Structures are given as C-alpha cells and as structure tokens.
C-alpha cells in the first residue's frame, strides 16, 4: 500500500478514536471508516495495475522494445474508449497516426508512380485492418509531399561550363478515401522549366526571371474503384502514368529507359492482383495521332487510339532474397514523354504553322525488366525497351526520327558508415537508333539520411552523344548534382 494512502487511512482512524462521540455516532463513524477502507482497497488495486504495466516496459533497469506508436483504433478513441472516428468530417495525416520510417520512403509521395492506384489500394487495405473500421461515414484525406533543391554543374560538349541553383521539385499529393470502394488521388506540382515562348528563348538579353514562370499544375489525378480485401480486380480513370515499364533506380537522374518510354495520359486502367503477380491494361486518347494516309486532306485518326499493359511477378528465392520479373507492351511509343518532347523539338524547327505531335504510323514497343533483391543490402536492376517501327514525324516530306532501343543496368548497395546509412548506386544506360538522346550514360550516386524524412544525394553523370551529333546535342557531357530532398 502506498505511503499516501496509508497516511489518509491512519488519519481517518485516529480522528474517529479521539473524537468524543456517543455509541450511535461511533457506529456511524465506524461504517464510514469501513466504506473508506473499501475505497482505499480499490485505489490500491488500480495502483497495482499501473505498477504492473510499468514493469512490462522496464526490466533490470533496461528498456524493452515496445511499440513506438499508438494503434489506429487508439488514435480514434476518447478517454473512456468510445470511438470518435466517425465524428470527424475530414482527417488529415501523412501516415494516419503511424510514425514514418527515418528515410521517408514509406510516405505517399515516394510511392512509385507506375501502378500508383494499386500501391494506394494496398496501403488502404493495411490501414483498414489497423483501424478496425472498414466503412467510413466521412471522407478520410491523406496529405504528403516533397521539396527538392539542387546545385548543378554542367560541362557541355563544346567545353563551356555552367552552374545553377534550382528548386527542382515542389509537390503536394492528396489521397482521399471517399468510401470503402471508391478513392481518389491528386498530385499538384510546379514547373521549374523555361517555357518555349519565354523572353529568354527569344532574346536572352531581356533578363528572363525564373520566378515569373513556376506555374502550378495538376500532374496526376484519378478516381479508383476497388477494395483488395473484397476483390482482386480494380480500375481507375483519370490522368496518370500508364502501366508500361518499371524504371526502378536509386540514382538521382532518370535512367535512359525512363527518359525514353515513361508515358502519361488521360486513361482508363484495369488491374488484377494475385498472390504473387499483378497484371494491368490501359486505354487512352494519345497525344500523338496517326495521320490517316487514306485521306486526301491529311486528317488524323482522332479517337481513343492507344492501349497496352504490363504484367509482373514476384518470386521468393529465400527468406531474404526476391526476384521480380515483368514485361509490358504499348501500341504507340510516340505517346511517351520523351518522344513527344523530341517531336515538339523537330516540328518547331520545321516550316509548319504550329507544333505537331502527329506521326505517319503508330510505333509499337515492348519492355522487359528484372530486379534481384539480395537481403536489404544489394539490388540489381535491368530493363530493356525496343520499338518495332520507325518514328516518322508528320512534317512536309516526313522526318524519320529512328527506331529507338534502350536499356539500363544498375547495381545498388546499402552500407553504413558508423550509424550513418549510405545508399550507393552505379548505372549504365545505352540507346540505339534515336540520336536525340544520349548514346551512353554512366552514373554514380551516393545518398544518406542525416535527418528524418530527408535525403542528401550527390551524383556524377557522364553522357556520350551519337558520333557526329555532339555540336547539336540538346544535353551536356558531364554533370555533377548535389540534391537535398525533404518529404512529409
């Protein structure tokens, strides 16, 4: 029994013994003392429970490992244990009450933008189990984002050098659970590039100010119907990166495969998630349209003209080792961001009245990739993309851009310098038949995590142009990039 409780009880007893009262009063006082004794016993019982809980945390003076966060159910209960989850109109949280990992890779903004709807559904399924409330009476909103600033050194093929400081990314992601079956996603970001119509592009002497650009725009946004706890089939409609390719990397700069083939558009995708495999298909209205060669007016086939898909399987080699294999197909590689930028560049210099992304034929392409994970320390990536037809821009007389092929191989390793984690990656990329991109790319990058939810990276990249194109290359020869990223 605690000292405070003993003192209170002793004072009550002494008070009863030394007060001059009659027999009836003494009987009444004794009843009060007995009642007080019962209350003291109940308090002692509660104190013993608290002491027992403390002992589960500490033993022989050392802390035991205990959960460092409350459960979802605890986060939405009041002091007496009543659920308050349904009372909130909108709840915002980056990880719904859970503490994120030190490196921040588990935050929403760091989810892969390929098969993004599936990643979000997998997260929803886990959160539904944790909070114990599958059906919501109010929408639940999750916010995440990233800010990235860099310092870059560039050496051009001519030998000239430039340096720059830039905010390379500022992004806010919003994920909404509207109901058990319906969710939505938006990614809002800003454009740090120079517009083609800027004052600087016409007359650099005018002194273009980067701050006068910085347009805010919607990068991705889609609605998803699906609940993986109820059905393996799901689907989304909206603006998204379509499921073609993997482009996995630990490097700072994008691999050549991603630069060439990553494709975004306003599409519908349908997916199926099995135990160890995922397959997805998409249709969309592509930006690059095929010219109708049967028409005398040269009109385009302006309809839903692009489709493709991707299939991926995971093979568990042992407890710590895993192999991921995947393959994809698109009926028109000319819809990719990389090819569209080249079409814009070529047609801007052609004697036509306006920019055109039209091509004289669709360009089918295939993708294959593999990812070998050896524990948590080593990762080996390889990806190969191949187009089956030439890309011919629809300009007077036609303009053959070539039949692109690209591959990327990369070895990544996670090591520790004392308590400091170091993520290192070395990569090599190659293209063929597409001289508007580098012929070869050599990259080495190292990243660390000095503070929670931040990454500090340093990369060196050397690019080679196709022989004879160095003087007209739209990229530099050597790059050194120092990048600071903050996630939330």
C-alpha positions as CSV (number, residue, x, y, z in Angstrom):
1,X,0.0,0.0,0.0
2,X,1.4,3.5,-0.9
3,X,2.5,5.9,1.8
4,X,-0.1,8.5,0.8
5,X,-3.0,6.0,1.1
6,X,-1.7,4.7,4.4
7,X,-1.5,8.2,5.8
8,X,-5.0,9.1,4.7
9,X,-6.4,5.9,6.3
10,X,-4.5,6.4,9.6
11,X,-5.7,10.0,9.9
12,X,-9.3,8.9,9.4
13,X,-9.0,6.2,12.1
14,X,-7.3,8.4,14.6
15,X,-9.9,11.1,14.1
16,X,-12.6,8.5,14.9
17,X,-10.8,7.3,18.0
18,X,-10.1,10.6,19.6
19,X,-13.4,12.5,18.9
20,X,-15.8,12.4,21.9
21,X,-19.0,10.9,20.4
22,X,-21.8,8.7,21.6
23,X,-22.4,5.0,20.8
24,X,-24.7,5.7,17.9
25,X,-22.3,8.2,16.4
26,X,-19.4,5.8,16.9
27,X,-21.3,3.1,15.0
28,X,-22.0,5.6,12.2
29,X,-18.3,6.6,12.1
30,X,-17.2,3.0,12.0
31,X,-19.4,2.4,8.9
32,X,-17.8,5.4,7.2
33,X,-14.3,4.1,8.1
34,X,-15.3,0.7,6.6
35,X,-16.5,2.3,3.5
36,X,-13.3,4.4,3.3
37,X,-11.3,1.2,3.6
38,X,-13.1,-0.3,0.6
39,X,-12.3,2.8,-1.4
40,X,-8.7,2.6,-0.4
41,X,-8.6,-1.1,-1.4
42,X,-10.0,-0.2,-4.9
43,X,-7.4,2.6,-5.2
44,X,-4.6,0.2,-4.3
45,X,-5.9,-2.3,-6.9
46,X,-5.7,0.4,-9.6
47,X,-2.2,1.4,-8.4
48,X,-1.0,-2.2,-8.6
49,X,-2.3,-2.3,-12.3
50,X,-0.3,0.8,-13.2
51,X,2.8,-0.6,-11.4
52,X,2.5,-3.9,-13.4
53,X,2.3,-2.0,-16.7
54,X,5.5,-0.1,-15.8
55,X,7.2,-3.4,-15.1
56,X,6.5,-4.6,-18.6
57,X,8.4,-1.7,-20.1
58,X,11.4,-1.9,-17.8
59,X,13.2,-4.9,-16.5
60,X,16.5,-5.0,-14.6
61,X,16.9,-1.3,-15.3
62,X,16.8,-1.7,-19.2
63,X,14.1,-0.6,-21.6
64,X,12.4,-3.4,-23.6
65,X,11.4,-2.8,-27.2
66,X,7.8,-1.7,-27.2
67,X,5.6,-0.3,-30.0
68,X,6.6,3.3,-30.7
69,X,3.1,4.4,-31.9
70,X,-0.5,4.0,-30.9
71,X,-2.7,1.8,-33.0
72,X,-5.2,3.3,-35.4
73,X,-8.1,2.3,-33.1
74,X,-6.4,4.1,-30.2
75,X,-5.9,7.2,-32.2
76,X,-9.6,7.5,-32.8
77,X,-10.9,6.8,-29.3
78,X,-11.6,9.2,-26.5
79,X,-10.6,9.0,-22.8
80,X,-13.3,6.4,-22.0
81,X,-12.7,4.3,-25.0
82,X,-15.6,5.5,-27.1
83,X,-15.0,5.7,-30.9
84,X,-14.7,9.2,-32.2
85,X,-13.6,8.2,-35.7
86,X,-17.0,8.8,-37.3
87,X,-17.2,12.2,-35.7
88,X,-14.5,13.8,-37.8
89,X,-15.6,15.3,-41.2
90,X,-12.1,15.1,-42.7
91,X,-9.0,13.7,-41.1
92,X,-5.5,14.6,-42.4
93,X,-2.4,12.7,-41.6
94,X,0.6,11.6,-43.7
95,X,0.5,8.1,-42.3
96,X,-2.7,8.1,-40.3
97,X,-1.1,8.2,-36.9
98,X,1.7,5.9,-37.7
99,X,5.3,7.1,-37.4
100,X,7.0,7.0,-40.8
101,X,10.4,5.4,-41.4
102,X,13.5,7.6,-40.9
103,X,14.2,7.7,-44.7
104,X,10.6,8.6,-45.5
105,X,10.4,6.1,-48.3
106,X,7.1,4.8,-46.9
107,X,5.4,8.2,-47.3
108,X,2.8,8.7,-50.0
109,X,4.9,10.9,-52.2
110,X,7.5,8.2,-52.5
111,X,5.2,5.6,-53.9
112,X,6.1,4.5,-57.4
113,X,4.0,6.5,-60.0
114,X,3.7,3.2,-62.0
115,X,0.7,1.2,-60.9
116,X,0.1,4.0,-58.4
117,X,-3.5,3.1,-57.9
118,X,-2.5,-0.4,-56.8
119,X,0.0,0.9,-54.3
120,X,-2.6,3.1,-52.8
121,X,-5.1,0.3,-52.6
122,X,-2.6,-1.9,-50.8
123,X,-2.0,0.9,-48.3
124,X,-5.8,1.3,-47.8
125,X,-6.1,-2.5,-47.1
126,X,-3.5,-2.3,-44.3
127,X,-5.0,0.8,-42.7
128,X,-8.5,-0.7,-42.8
129,X,-7.2,-3.7,-40.8
130,X,-5.3,-1.5,-38.3
131,X,-8.1,0.9,-37.5
132,X,-10.7,-1.8,-37.4
133,X,-13.2,0.3,-39.2
134,X,-13.6,-0.7,-42.9
135,X,-16.6,1.5,-43.6
136,X,-16.3,5.3,-43.3
137,X,-19.1,7.7,-42.6
138,X,-16.9,10.7,-43.6
139,X,-14.1,11.1,-46.2
140,X,-10.6,10.5,-45.0
141,X,-7.8,12.7,-46.5
142,X,-4.1,11.8,-46.5
143,X,-1.6,14.5,-47.4
144,X,2.0,14.1,-48.5
145,X,4.6,16.0,-50.5
146,X,8.2,16.7,-51.3
147,X,10.5,19.7,-51.7
148,X,13.8,19.2,-53.6
149,X,16.6,21.8,-54.1
150,X,19.8,21.2,-56.0
151,X,23.1,22.7,-57.1
152,X,24.3,21.6,-60.5
153,X,27.4,21.8,-62.5
154,X,27.3,21.1,-66.3
155,X,30.0,20.8,-68.9
156,X,28.8,20.9,-72.5
157,X,30.4,19.1,-75.5
158,X,31.8,22.4,-76.6
159,X,33.8,22.7,-73.4
160,X,31.8,25.6,-71.9
161,X,30.6,25.2,-68.3
162,X,27.5,26.4,-66.4
163,X,26.4,26.2,-62.7
164,X,22.9,26.7,-61.3
165,X,20.8,26.5,-58.1
166,X,17.2,25.4,-58.6
167,X,14.1,24.2,-56.8
168,X,13.7,21.1,-58.9
169,X,10.5,19.8,-57.3
170,X,7.7,21.1,-55.1
171,X,4.8,18.6,-55.0
172,X,1.7,18.1,-52.9
173,X,-0.1,14.8,-53.0
174,X,-3.7,14.3,-51.8
175,X,-5.2,10.8,-51.3
176,X,-8.9,10.6,-50.5
177,X,-10.9,7.7,-49.2
178,X,-14.5,8.6,-50.1
179,X,-15.9,5.2,-49.2
180,X,-14.8,1.6,-48.8
181,X,-14.8,1.0,-52.6
182,X,-14.0,4.5,-54.0
183,X,-10.9,6.6,-53.5
184,X,-9.2,9.4,-55.4
185,X,-5.7,10.8,-55.8
186,X,-4.3,14.2,-56.9
187,X,-0.6,15.3,-57.4
188,X,-0.1,19.0,-57.6
189,X,3.3,20.3,-58.6
190,X,5.0,23.3,-60.2
191,X,7.0,23.6,-63.5
192,X,10.6,24.8,-62.9
193,X,11.4,24.8,-66.7
194,X,11.6,27.6,-69.1
195,X,8.6,28.0,-71.4
196,X,9.3,27.9,-75.2
197,X,7.7,31.3,-75.6
198,X,9.7,32.9,-72.8
199,X,11.5,36.2,-73.2
200,X,14.8,34.4,-72.7
201,X,14.2,32.0,-75.5
202,X,13.6,34.9,-77.9
203,X,16.1,37.4,-76.6
204,X,18.4,36.3,-73.6
205,X,19.4,40.0,-73.2
206,X,16.0,40.8,-71.8
207,X,16.9,39.1,-68.5
208,X,14.2,36.5,-68.1
209,X,13.4,35.8,-64.4
210,X,12.8,32.2,-63.4
211,X,10.3,33.3,-60.8
212,X,7.9,34.6,-63.5
213,X,7.3,31.0,-64.6
214,X,6.9,28.4,-61.8
215,X,3.4,27.5,-62.9
216,X,1.3,25.3,-60.6
217,X,-0.5,22.4,-62.4
218,X,-2.1,19.1,-61.8
219,X,0.4,16.4,-62.7
220,X,-1.7,13.3,-61.9
221,X,-5.3,12.9,-60.8
222,X,-7.6,9.8,-60.9
223,X,-10.5,8.0,-59.3
224,X,-10.1,4.4,-58.3
225,X,-12.8,1.8,-57.7
226,X,-11.6,-1.2,-55.7
227,X,-11.2,-2.9,-52.4
228,X,-8.4,-5.6,-52.3
229,X,-9.9,-7.2,-49.2
230,X,-13.1,-7.9,-51.2
231,X,-11.9,-8.3,-54.8
232,X,-8.6,-8.7,-56.7
233,X,-9.9,-6.6,-59.6
234,X,-9.7,-2.8,-59.5
235,X,-9.8,0.1,-62.0
236,X,-9.0,3.8,-62.3
237,X,-9.9,6.6,-64.7
238,X,-8.1,10.0,-64.9
239,X,-4.7,11.4,-65.6
240,X,-2.0,9.0,-64.7
241,X,1.3,7.3,-65.7
242,X,0.1,4.3,-67.7
243,X,1.3,0.8,-66.8
244,X,4.3,0.3,-69.2
245,X,7.8,-0.3,-67.8
246,X,9.4,-0.2,-64.4
247,X,12.2,2.3,-64.4
248,X,13.4,1.4,-60.9
249,X,16.5,3.3,-59.7
250,X,18.4,4.6,-56.7
251,X,20.2,7.2,-58.8
252,X,19.4,10.9,-58.9
253,X,19.0,11.3,-62.7
254,X,16.4,9.3,-64.6
255,X,17.7,6.2,-66.5
256,X,17.6,6.4,-70.3
257,X,14.7,3.8,-70.3
258,X,12.6,6.2,-68.3
259,X,13.5,9.3,-70.3
260,X,12.5,7.4,-73.5
261,X,9.4,5.5,-72.6
262,X,7.6,6.7,-69.5
263,X,4.1,7.7,-70.6
264,X,1.4,9.8,-69.0
265,X,-2.1,10.5,-70.3
266,X,-5.8,10.6,-69.5
267,X,-6.6,6.9,-69.5
268,X,-8.6,4.0,-68.0
269,X,-6.7,1.2,-66.5
270,X,-7.9,-2.2,-65.2
271,X,-5.8,-4.4,-62.9
272,X,-5.8,-7.8,-61.3
273,X,-3.7,-8.5,-58.2
274,X,-2.9,-12.1,-57.4
275,X,-0.9,-13.6,-54.6
276,X,2.5,-13.2,-56.4
277,X,1.7,-11.4,-59.6
278,X,-0.1,-8.2,-60.9
279,X,-1.4,-7.6,-64.4
280,X,-2.8,-4.3,-65.7
281,X,-4.1,-3.0,-69.0
282,X,-4.9,0.6,-70.2
283,X,-6.6,2.5,-73.0
284,X,-6.3,6.2,-73.6
285,X,-6.5,9.0,-76.2
286,X,-2.9,9.6,-77.0
287,X,-1.3,13.0,-77.7
288,X,0.5,11.6,-80.8
289,X,-2.0,10.8,-83.5
290,X,-1.6,8.7,-86.6
291,X,-2.1,10.5,-89.9
292,X,-4.9,9.0,-92.0
293,X,-3.0,8.1,-95.2
294,X,-6.2,7.2,-97.0
295,X,-7.5,10.8,-96.6
296,X,-6.6,13.4,-99.2
297,X,-6.8,16.2,-96.6
298,X,-4.2,14.5,-94.3
299,X,-6.6,14.3,-91.4
300,X,-5.7,12.4,-88.3
301,X,-7.4,9.4,-86.6
302,X,-8.6,11.5,-83.6
303,X,-10.1,8.8,-81.2
304,X,-9.1,6.6,-78.4
305,X,-6.1,5.1,-80.2
306,X,-3.5,4.0,-77.5
307,X,-3.5,0.8,-75.5
308,X,-1.1,-1.5,-73.7
309,X,-0.4,-3.2,-70.4
310,X,2.1,-4.7,-68.1
311,X,2.5,-8.0,-66.1
312,X,4.7,-8.6,-63.1
313,X,5.5,-11.5,-60.9
314,X,7.5,-11.8,-57.6
315,X,9.5,-14.9,-56.9
316,X,10.7,-15.5,-53.3
317,X,14.1,-17.2,-53.6
318,X,14.7,-17.4,-49.8
319,X,13.7,-15.6,-46.7
320,X,15.8,-12.5,-47.6
321,X,16.1,-12.8,-51.4
322,X,13.5,-11.9,-54.0
323,X,13.3,-11.8,-57.8
324,X,10.9,-9.5,-59.7
325,X,10.2,-10.1,-63.4
326,X,8.0,-8.1,-65.7
327,X,7.0,-7.4,-69.3
328,X,5.0,-4.7,-71.0
329,X,3.6,-3.6,-74.3
330,X,2.3,-0.3,-75.8
331,X,0.9,0.1,-79.3
332,X,2.4,3.6,-79.6
333,X,5.7,4.6,-78.1
334,X,5.3,8.0,-79.7
335,X,2.9,8.9,-76.8
336,X,5.8,8.8,-74.3
337,X,7.0,12.0,-72.7
338,X,10.5,11.5,-74.2
339,X,9.3,11.0,-77.8
340,X,6.7,13.8,-77.5
341,X,9.4,16.3,-76.5
342,X,11.5,15.3,-79.5
343,X,8.5,15.6,-81.8
344,X,7.9,19.1,-80.4
345,X,11.6,20.0,-80.9
346,X,11.6,18.7,-84.5
347,X,8.3,20.2,-85.7
348,X,9.2,23.6,-84.0
349,X,12.1,23.9,-86.5
350,X,10.1,22.6,-89.5
351,X,8.2,25.0,-91.9
352,X,4.8,24.3,-90.4
353,X,2.2,26.7,-88.9
354,X,2.1,25.1,-85.5
355,X,3.6,22.4,-83.3
356,X,2.5,18.9,-84.1
357,X,2.8,15.6,-82.3
358,X,1.4,13.6,-85.2
359,X,3.2,10.7,-86.7
360,X,2.7,8.8,-90.0
361,X,2.4,5.5,-88.2
362,X,1.9,4.2,-84.7
363,X,5.0,2.8,-83.1
364,X,4.5,-0.5,-81.1
365,X,7.1,-1.2,-78.4
366,X,8.0,-3.9,-75.9
367,X,9.5,-3.7,-72.4
368,X,11.1,-6.3,-70.2
369,X,12.7,-5.9,-66.8
370,X,14.2,-7.8,-63.8
371,X,15.0,-6.8,-60.3
372,X,17.0,-9.0,-57.9
373,X,17.0,-8.1,-54.2
374,X,19.6,-9.8,-52.0
375,X,18.5,-9.1,-48.5
376,X,18.2,-5.4,-47.7
377,X,21.8,-4.5,-48.8
378,X,22.1,-5.3,-52.6
379,X,19.8,-4.7,-55.5
380,X,20.4,-5.4,-59.2
381,X,18.2,-3.8,-61.8
382,X,18.0,-4.4,-65.6
383,X,15.4,-3.1,-68.2
384,X,15.2,-3.3,-72.0
385,X,12.8,-1.4,-74.3
386,X,12.5,-1.9,-78.0
387,X,10.3,-0.3,-80.7
388,X,9.3,-2.3,-83.7
389,X,8.8,0.6,-86.2
390,X,10.4,3.9,-87.1
391,X,9.0,7.1,-85.6
392,X,8.2,9.3,-88.6
393,X,7.1,12.9,-87.7
394,X,4.3,14.3,-89.8
395,X,6.1,17.2,-91.3
396,X,6.4,18.1,-95.1
397,X,8.3,15.3,-96.7
398,X,8.2,13.3,-93.4
399,X,11.1,13.2,-90.9
400,X,12.4,9.8,-89.7
401,X,13.5,10.1,-86.0
402,X,14.6,6.5,-86.0
403,X,13.6,3.2,-84.3
404,X,14.6,3.6,-80.7
405,X,16.0,0.9,-78.4
406,X,17.2,1.5,-74.8
407,X,18.5,-0.5,-71.9
408,X,19.6,0.3,-68.4
409,X,21.5,-1.9,-65.8
410,X,22.2,-0.8,-62.2
411,X,23.8,-2.1,-59.1
412,X,22.8,-0.6,-55.7
413,X,24.2,-1.2,-52.3
414,X,23.1,0.0,-48.8
415,X,26.0,0.3,-46.3
416,X,26.7,2.1,-43.0
417,X,29.4,4.5,-42.0
418,X,29.1,4.1,-38.3
419,X,25.5,4.9,-37.6
420,X,25.1,6.8,-40.9
421,X,23.3,4.9,-43.7
422,X,24.8,5.3,-47.2
423,X,22.8,4.2,-50.3
424,X,25.1,3.8,-53.3
425,X,24.3,3.1,-56.9
426,X,26.2,2.8,-60.2
427,X,24.3,2.6,-63.5
428,X,25.0,2.3,-67.2
429,X,22.5,3.1,-70.0
430,X,22.6,2.8,-73.8
431,X,20.3,3.7,-76.7
432,X,20.4,2.9,-80.3
433,X,18.6,4.3,-83.4
434,X,17.5,7.5,-81.6
435,X,20.1,10.2,-81.9
436,X,18.1,12.9,-80.0
437,X,19.0,11.0,-76.7
438,X,22.5,10.2,-75.3
439,X,24.0,7.1,-76.9
440,X,25.6,6.1,-73.5
441,X,25.1,7.2,-69.9
442,X,27.4,6.4,-66.9
443,X,26.1,7.3,-63.5
444,X,27.3,7.0,-59.9
445,X,25.3,8.4,-56.9
446,X,25.5,8.2,-53.1
447,X,22.8,9.2,-50.7
448,X,22.4,9.5,-47.0
449,X,19.7,10.4,-44.4
450,X,21.1,13.0,-42.0
451,X,17.7,13.9,-40.6
452,X,14.4,12.2,-40.5
453,X,12.4,12.3,-43.8
454,X,15.2,13.9,-45.7
455,X,17.7,12.6,-48.3
456,X,21.1,14.2,-49.2
457,X,22.4,13.0,-52.6
458,X,25.5,13.5,-54.8
459,X,25.7,12.2,-58.4
460,X,28.2,12.3,-61.2
461,X,26.9,11.6,-64.7
462,X,28.8,11.3,-68.0
463,X,26.9,11.3,-71.3
464,X,28.0,10.4,-74.8
465,X,26.3,11.6,-77.9
466,X,26.0,9.7,-81.2
467,X,29.1,10.2,-83.4
468,X,28.9,13.5,-85.4
469,X,26.0,14.9,-83.3
470,X,28.0,16.5,-80.4
471,X,27.7,20.0,-81.7
472,X,23.8,19.8,-81.9
473,X,23.2,17.7,-78.8
474,X,20.5,19.1,-76.5
475,X,22.2,17.7,-73.4
476,X,25.6,18.2,-71.8
477,X,28.6,16.0,-71.5
478,X,29.3,15.9,-67.7
479,X,27.0,16.7,-64.8
480,X,27.6,16.9,-61.0
481,X,24.4,17.3,-59.0
482,X,24.0,17.8,-55.2
483,X,20.4,17.3,-54.2
484,X,18.6,17.9,-50.9
485,X,15.1,16.4,-50.5
486,X,12.6,16.8,-47.8
487,X,9.5,14.6,-47.5
488,X,6.3,14.9,-45.5
